[in-house]
Amino acid sequence: MINAHPQPRDAAAAHKRATLGAALAGLALAVAFPALADTLDQAKRIHDRIAGVPPSEQVLLNMKAELDNNDGVAAAMLAMEDDGFYNVTLKNWAAPWTNREMDVFVPLNDYVATVVGAVRDDRDFREILYADILYLADPALGLPAYSNSNNNHYAQLESAGLSLKDALVVRSQASVTGLPADATAGVVTSRAAARSFFKAGTNRANFRFTLLNHLCMDLEQVHDVTRVPDRIRQDVSRSPGGDARVFLNNCLGCHSGMDPLAQAFAYYDYEYDADNDLTGENGSISYNAEGAIDAATGTRVKAKYHINSATFPYGYVTPNDHWTNYWREGQNQVLGWDSALPGEGDGARSMLMELSHSEAFASCQVKKVFKSVCLREPGDAADRAQLATMTTDFKNANYNIKQVFAESADYCKGE
């Protein structure tokens, strides 16, 4: 006769096995669910940093799948498909470059739109400083046409709440603004840049802010008193306050390198009604094309290059827009100038190519993206090593800045 009921010893053993199995299952869940939560948290954090808004459920799951496959860059690329990356992240990233105050709270303009469009189209990011390109709203949208004398086109594009990812189209800047094709230089000859940096002054401001915004260096960082001062203009005193040592130890260090480079802008100005339009809101860029003669100089050179000529009459009198990079020698060789370029030329485009093809330009873009995505400055050896790696990857990706955004987001996904 078979006993259908287990013996006490068998029952105890079965209970022990069941208890052990339940414990192992619980342990497995305890391990699995935190891992799942971490992956989802990282995916959401990447999306928040890239697009500024939470992802949809499906995008979150797709990003999680990429992270589970150890591909954080692919996950970040998915986040870049969101309109927020273009309308918020990129706009806020580029906006401070368009004004002297470096204010992020400025209306959309042609400078910002061109940066956004260049990123969307995976362009060589160096081209933003010298290509004959301008991004504006698709004419099919029915917005006011681009104007050389106001920002209405971009203001209405922004107020309409349209996706910049879908709304922007690229055009030849020359065909839109009327500048000669060889006088166009990406965002530097945009209306927004002209209003901020060509307005009044001596055009040194446009060079200084290009250096600051795109090489991450102000003039103090490139100060070098060993350069030859032969191209310093007449408006710079050689003995400020009656002391020549001030010029030799301070002024010379910036002007000896800056003035020969800023000469590339000699034919540009920003014209506006200074009596009735104090901020130049309704002004427009002006350029002395071939054959034009400026009444004040007798050449194509704008009058602003000869202002305060009595300060030091023996100083350099700007005859044309030929520039030379004196910083290719001396301490500023460390900026990493491109040996394939000649180091001198005529006009803004070739000078800005000189700047954008430097190592300093590449590393600057990486630093700016890192700060935008990681919400902090790089702070330790690991961060600096990451910046070096991303700079190399940026160049290897044909200067596609999306690669830098993706790698930055991946690196900071656990923060």
C-alpha positions as CSV (number, residue, x, y, z in Angstrom):
1,M,0.0,0.0,0.0
2,I,1.4,3.4,-1.1
3,N,1.1,6.2,1.4
4,A,-0.2,9.3,-0.5
5,H,1.0,11.7,2.3
6,P,4.7,12.6,2.6
7,Q,6.5,11.7,5.6
8,P,7.4,14.5,8.0
9,R,11.1,14.5,6.9
10,D,10.0,14.8,3.2
11,A,7.6,17.6,4.0
12,A,10.3,19.6,5.8
13,A,12.6,19.2,2.9
14,A,10.0,20.3,0.4
15,H,9.2,23.4,2.5
16,K,12.9,24.2,2.7
17,R,13.3,24.0,-1.0
18,A,10.2,26.2,-1.6
19,T,11.5,28.8,0.9
20,L,15.0,28.8,-0.8
21,G,13.4,29.2,-4.2
22,A,11.3,32.1,-3.1
23,A,14.3,33.8,-1.5
24,L,16.4,33.4,-4.7
25,A,13.5,34.8,-6.8
26,G,13.2,37.8,-4.4
27,L,17.0,38.3,-4.6
28,A,16.8,38.3,-8.4
29,L,14.0,40.8,-8.4
30,A,15.9,43.0,-6.0
31,V,18.8,43.0,-8.4
32,A,16.9,43.3,-11.6
33,F,14.5,46.1,-10.7
34,P,17.1,48.6,-9.5
35,A,19.1,48.0,-12.7
36,L,15.9,48.6,-14.7
37,A,15.2,51.7,-12.8
38,D,18.8,53.0,-13.4
39,T,18.6,52.4,-17.1
40,L,15.2,54.2,-17.4
41,D,16.5,57.0,-15.2
42,Q,19.6,57.4,-17.4
43,A,17.5,57.4,-20.6
44,K,15.2,60.1,-19.1
45,R,18.1,62.1,-17.9
46,I,19.7,62.0,-21.4
47,H,16.5,63.1,-23.0
48,D,16.0,65.9,-20.5
49,R,19.5,67.2,-21.0
50,I,19.3,67.0,-24.8
51,A,15.8,68.1,-25.5
52,G,14.7,69.9,-22.3
53,V,11.5,67.9,-22.1
54,P,10.5,64.4,-21.0
55,P,10.5,61.7,-23.7
56,S,7.4,59.8,-24.8
57,E,7.0,56.3,-23.5
58,Q,8.1,54.7,-26.7
59,V,11.1,57.0,-27.1
60,L,12.1,56.2,-23.5
61,L,11.9,52.5,-24.2
62,N,13.9,52.8,-27.4
63,M,16.5,54.8,-25.6
64,K,16.6,52.2,-22.8
65,A,17.1,49.5,-25.3
66,E,20.2,51.3,-26.7
67,L,21.5,51.8,-23.1
68,D,21.0,48.1,-22.4
69,N,23.1,47.5,-25.4
70,N,25.8,49.8,-24.0
71,D,25.3,52.4,-26.7
72,G,24.6,55.7,-24.9
73,V,25.5,57.7,-28.0
74,A,22.8,56.0,-30.0
75,A,20.3,56.7,-27.1
76,A,21.3,60.4,-27.2
77,M,20.9,60.5,-31.0
78,L,17.3,59.4,-30.5
79,A,16.7,62.3,-28.1
80,M,17.9,64.7,-30.7
81,E,14.9,63.8,-32.9
82,D,12.8,65.8,-30.5
83,D,11.8,69.3,-31.5
84,G,13.0,70.6,-28.2
85,F,16.6,69.9,-29.1
86,Y,16.3,72.6,-31.9
87,N,13.7,75.0,-30.4
88,V,15.2,75.1,-26.9
89,T,18.6,73.5,-26.4
90,L,20.3,74.7,-29.6
91,K,18.6,78.1,-29.5
92,N,19.7,78.8,-25.9
93,W,23.2,77.4,-26.7
94,A,23.8,79.8,-29.6
95,A,21.8,82.9,-28.4
96,P,24.6,84.3,-26.1
97,W,27.0,84.4,-29.1
98,T,24.8,87.0,-30.9
99,N,25.1,89.9,-28.5
100,R,27.8,91.7,-26.5
101,E,26.0,91.1,-23.2
102,M,26.0,87.3,-23.9
103,D,22.3,87.3,-23.0
104,V,20.5,84.0,-23.7
105,F,17.1,85.8,-23.6
106,V,17.1,87.3,-27.1
107,P,14.7,86.7,-30.0
108,L,15.4,84.1,-32.6
109,N,17.5,85.7,-35.3
110,D,19.4,84.8,-38.5
111,Y,22.6,84.0,-36.5
112,V,20.9,81.5,-34.2
113,A,18.7,80.0,-37.0
114,T,21.9,79.4,-39.1
115,V,23.5,77.5,-36.2
116,V,20.4,75.4,-35.6
117,G,20.1,74.6,-39.3
118,A,23.7,73.7,-39.6
119,V,23.4,71.3,-36.7
120,R,20.2,69.7,-38.0
121,D,21.8,69.1,-41.4
122,D,25.0,67.6,-40.0
123,R,27.2,70.2,-41.6
124,D,30.9,70.6,-40.9
125,F,30.4,72.9,-38.0
126,R,33.4,75.0,-39.0
127,E,31.4,76.3,-41.9
128,I,29.2,78.4,-39.6
129,L,32.1,81.0,-39.6
130,Y,32.8,81.2,-43.3
131,A,30.3,79.4,-45.6
132,D,27.8,81.3,-47.9
133,I,24.8,80.0,-46.0
134,L,21.8,81.4,-44.2
135,Y,18.9,79.5,-42.7
136,L,15.4,81.0,-42.8
137,A,11.8,79.9,-42.7
138,D,10.5,77.9,-45.6
139,P,8.6,80.4,-47.8
140,A,5.7,78.0,-47.9
141,L,5.0,78.9,-44.3
142,G,3.8,82.3,-45.4
143,L,5.9,84.4,-43.0
144,P,7.2,87.9,-43.8
145,A,10.2,87.7,-46.1
146,Y,13.7,88.1,-44.7
147,S,14.7,91.7,-44.4
148,N,18.1,93.3,-44.2
149,S,16.7,96.0,-41.9
150,N,14.6,94.2,-39.3
151,N,14.2,90.8,-37.5
152,N,10.5,90.4,-38.2
153,H,11.0,87.2,-40.2
154,Y,12.5,85.3,-37.3
155,A,10.4,87.0,-34.6
156,Q,7.3,85.7,-36.3
157,L,8.8,82.3,-36.9
158,E,9.4,82.0,-33.1
159,S,6.1,83.4,-32.1
160,A,4.3,80.9,-34.4
161,G,5.7,78.1,-32.3
162,L,6.8,76.2,-35.3
163,S,9.4,73.4,-35.1
164,L,12.8,74.8,-36.2
165,K,13.7,71.2,-37.1
166,D,11.0,71.3,-39.8
167,A,10.6,75.0,-40.7
168,L,14.2,76.0,-41.6
169,V,15.6,75.9,-45.1
170,V,19.1,76.8,-46.2
171,R,19.8,79.5,-48.8
172,S,22.9,81.2,-50.2
173,Q,23.5,84.2,-47.9
174,A,24.5,86.3,-50.9
175,S,21.1,85.5,-52.7
176,V,19.2,86.6,-49.6
177,T,21.1,89.6,-48.3
178,G,22.7,91.0,-51.5
179,L,26.2,90.7,-50.2
180,P,28.8,89.6,-52.8
181,A,29.2,85.9,-52.5
182,D,32.9,86.3,-51.5
183,A,31.9,88.7,-48.8
184,T,29.7,86.3,-47.0
185,A,31.1,84.5,-43.9
186,G,28.4,82.5,-42.2
187,V,27.0,83.8,-38.9
188,V,29.7,86.5,-38.7
189,T,28.1,88.4,-41.6
190,S,24.6,87.7,-40.4
191,R,22.4,90.7,-39.6
192,A,22.4,89.8,-35.9
193,A,26.2,89.7,-35.7
194,A,26.5,93.0,-37.7
195,R,24.0,94.7,-35.4
196,S,26.0,93.7,-32.3
197,F,29.6,93.7,-33.5
198,F,29.9,95.9,-36.7
199,K,27.8,98.7,-35.2
200,A,30.0,101.8,-34.6
201,G,33.4,101.2,-33.1
202,T,36.3,99.9,-35.2
203,N,35.2,96.3,-36.0
204,R,37.7,95.0,-33.5
205,A,34.6,93.9,-31.5
206,N,33.5,91.4,-34.2
207,F,36.9,89.8,-34.1
208,R,37.1,89.8,-30.3
209,F,33.6,88.2,-29.9
210,T,34.3,85.6,-32.6
211,L,37.5,84.7,-30.7
212,L,35.6,84.6,-27.4
213,N,32.6,82.7,-28.6
214,H,34.3,80.2,-31.0
215,L,37.8,79.8,-29.7
216,C,36.8,80.2,-26.0
217,M,39.6,82.8,-25.5
218,D,39.4,86.5,-24.7
219,L,42.3,88.8,-25.7
220,E,44.0,88.3,-22.3
221,Q,44.6,84.7,-23.2
222,V,46.3,85.5,-26.5
223,H,48.3,88.5,-25.1
224,D,51.8,88.4,-26.6
225,V,54.1,91.4,-26.4
226,T,56.7,89.7,-28.6
227,R,54.8,90.2,-31.9
228,V,55.8,93.0,-34.3
229,P,53.6,96.1,-33.8
230,D,53.8,97.3,-37.4
231,R,50.0,96.8,-38.2
232,I,48.6,98.5,-35.1
233,R,46.3,101.3,-36.3
234,Q,46.6,105.0,-35.6
235,D,43.9,105.1,-33.0
236,V,46.0,103.3,-30.4
237,S,48.2,105.6,-28.3
238,R,51.9,104.5,-28.0
239,S,52.2,106.2,-24.7
240,P,48.9,106.1,-22.8
241,G,48.9,108.6,-20.0
242,G,52.3,109.7,-21.2
243,D,53.9,106.3,-20.3
244,A,55.2,104.3,-23.2
245,R,55.6,101.3,-21.0
246,V,51.9,100.8,-20.8
247,F,51.8,100.4,-24.5
248,L,54.8,98.1,-24.7
249,N,53.7,95.8,-21.8
250,N,49.9,95.9,-22.3
251,C,48.4,97.4,-25.5
252,L,50.9,95.9,-27.8
253,G,50.2,92.4,-26.6
254,C,46.7,92.4,-27.9
255,H,46.8,94.8,-30.8
256,S,49.9,93.4,-32.5
257,G,48.0,90.2,-33.2
258,M,44.4,91.4,-33.3
259,D,44.8,94.4,-35.7
260,P,46.3,92.4,-38.6
261,L,43.5,89.8,-38.3
262,A,40.6,92.3,-37.8
263,Q,41.8,94.0,-41.0
264,A,39.8,91.3,-42.8
265,F,36.6,93.3,-41.8
266,A,37.9,96.6,-43.3
267,Y,35.0,96.8,-45.9
268,Y,32.1,96.2,-43.4
269,D,29.9,98.4,-41.3
270,Y,26.4,98.5,-39.8
271,E,24.4,101.5,-40.9
272,Y,21.5,102.9,-38.9
273,D,19.9,106.1,-37.9
274,A,21.8,106.9,-34.7
275,D,19.5,109.9,-33.9
276,N,16.2,108.0,-34.0
277,D,17.2,104.4,-33.6
278,L,19.6,104.3,-30.7
279,T,19.9,100.5,-30.6
280,G,20.2,100.1,-34.3
281,E,17.2,97.8,-34.4
282,N,16.3,98.9,-37.9
283,G,19.8,99.1,-39.4
284,S,21.5,96.9,-41.9
285,I,24.9,95.5,-42.8
286,S,26.9,97.6,-45.2
287,Y,29.8,96.4,-47.4
288,N,32.0,98.3,-49.8
289,A,32.1,96.0,-52.9
290,E,34.7,96.2,-55.6
291,G,34.7,99.6,-57.2
292,A,33.2,101.3,-54.2
293,I,35.1,104.3,-52.7
294,D,34.6,105.5,-49.2
295,A,34.6,109.3,-49.1
296,A,36.5,109.4,-45.8
297,T,39.3,107.1,-46.8
298,G,39.5,107.3,-50.6
299,T,39.6,103.5,-50.8
300,R,37.2,100.6,-50.2
301,V,38.2,100.8,-46.5
302,K,35.3,102.0,-44.2
303,A,35.8,105.3,-42.4
304,K,35.8,103.6,-39.0
305,Y,39.3,102.2,-39.8
306,H,40.7,105.7,-39.9
307,I,39.0,107.2,-36.9
308,N,41.1,109.0,-34.2
309,S,44.0,109.0,-36.7
310,A,45.6,111.9,-34.8
311,T,46.1,109.7,-31.7
312,F,49.3,108.3,-33.3
313,P,49.7,109.6,-36.9
314,Y,52.6,107.3,-37.6
315,G,50.5,104.2,-36.9
316,Y,49.3,101.8,-39.5
317,V,46.9,103.3,-42.1
318,T,44.6,100.4,-43.3
319,P,44.8,100.3,-47.1
320,N,42.7,97.1,-47.8
321,D,41.3,93.9,-46.2
322,H,44.4,91.9,-46.4
323,W,45.0,90.0,-43.1
324,T,48.0,88.2,-41.6
325,N,48.0,85.9,-38.6
326,Y,51.0,86.9,-36.5
327,W,50.0,84.4,-33.9
328,R,51.2,81.5,-36.0
329,E,54.6,82.3,-34.3
330,G,55.3,82.8,-30.7
331,Q,53.3,81.5,-27.7
332,N,50.0,81.4,-29.7
333,Q,51.2,78.6,-31.9
334,V,49.5,76.4,-29.2
335,L,46.2,77.3,-30.7
336,G,46.9,74.7,-33.3
337,W,46.8,76.5,-36.7
338,D,46.2,74.5,-39.8
339,S,49.4,74.0,-41.7
340,A,47.5,73.5,-44.9
341,L,46.3,77.1,-44.8
342,P,48.6,80.0,-45.8
343,G,48.2,82.1,-42.7
344,E,47.2,85.2,-44.6
345,G,44.7,86.3,-47.2
346,D,42.1,88.8,-48.2
347,G,38.7,89.3,-46.6
348,A,36.6,87.9,-43.8
349,R,35.9,84.5,-45.2
350,S,39.6,83.3,-45.4
351,M,40.4,84.9,-42.0
352,L,37.5,83.1,-40.4
353,M,38.5,79.8,-42.0
354,E,41.9,80.4,-40.4
355,L,40.2,80.6,-37.0
356,S,37.7,77.8,-37.4
357,H,40.4,75.3,-38.7
358,S,42.4,75.7,-35.6
359,E,42.6,73.1,-32.8
360,A,41.3,75.8,-30.4
361,F,38.1,76.1,-32.4
362,A,37.5,72.3,-32.1
363,S,38.2,72.1,-28.4
364,C,36.1,75.2,-27.7
365,Q,33.0,73.7,-29.3
366,V,33.5,70.5,-27.2
367,K,33.8,72.6,-24.0
368,K,30.6,74.6,-24.8
369,V,28.6,71.5,-25.5
370,F,29.9,69.7,-22.4
371,K,28.8,72.7,-20.2
372,S,25.4,72.8,-21.9
373,V,24.6,69.1,-21.5
374,C,26.3,68.3,-18.2
375,L,25.3,71.6,-16.7
376,R,28.8,72.2,-15.2
377,E,32.3,73.0,-16.2
378,P,34.8,70.1,-16.6
379,G,36.4,69.7,-13.2
380,D,38.9,66.8,-12.9
381,A,41.3,64.6,-14.8
382,A,38.5,62.3,-16.0
383,D,36.6,65.2,-17.4
384,R,39.6,66.6,-19.2
385,A,40.4,63.1,-20.7
386,Q,36.8,63.0,-21.9
387,L,37.1,66.4,-23.5
388,A,40.2,65.3,-25.3
389,T,38.5,62.1,-26.6
390,M,35.4,64.0,-27.7
391,T,37.5,66.6,-29.5
392,T,39.2,63.8,-31.5
393,D,35.8,62.2,-32.2
394,F,34.4,65.5,-33.3
395,K,37.1,65.9,-35.9
396,N,36.9,62.3,-37.0
397,A,33.1,62.8,-37.5
398,N,33.8,65.6,-40.0
399,Y,33.1,68.2,-37.3
400,N,29.5,67.0,-36.8
401,I,28.5,68.7,-33.5
402,K,25.8,66.2,-32.9
403,Q,28.5,63.7,-32.1
404,V,29.7,65.9,-29.3
405,F,26.2,66.4,-27.8
406,A,25.6,62.7,-27.9
407,E,29.0,61.8,-26.2
408,S,28.5,64.5,-23.6
409,A,25.0,63.2,-22.7
410,D,26.3,59.7,-22.5
411,Y,29.2,60.7,-20.2
412,C,27.0,62.6,-17.9
413,K,24.0,60.3,-17.8
414,G,24.7,59.1,-14.3
415,E,24.9,62.6,-12.8
